[in-house]
Amino acid sequence: MPSPKMSEKFCLKWNDFQSTVSQSFRSLRQEEDFYDVTLVSEDELQLSAHKLVLSACSSFFKNILKKNIHTSPLIYLSGVSSSNLKNVLDYIYCGEVQLFQDQIDSFLDAAQKLKISGLLTTLQFQRGIKVLASLSCPFL
């Protein structure tokens, strides 16, 4: 009996996948499409976001959203100011954020509280100068 022919397997790769996904996240935020979660800062500013994006960049959000059955949850973030929340959202949607030096410590505190991936949770000190090291968000 002849042996069955093994069919050859092919790999189709999307060469600019990361840049396309990254641009899509930016566009989703700018166009305000498909928001499905509301975040509330300590100063009661409400900001909309996407559960998928939050979950991809934060174990804090992932754990909350996995347990929540509501289709459009509202999450109050005690101890996170609206300016830091806006900056965190800029970071996770765009892969970067522009900060003044006096904003870095409070931003890192908020990012650590929210368990944002891609940021080192400690500041490195070299010759008495603070150096902020960052890594890329997993989906960017």
Salt bridges, closest charged atoms under 4 A:
ASP90 OD1 - ARG29 NH1 2.56
ASP105 OD2 - LYS130 NZ 2.90
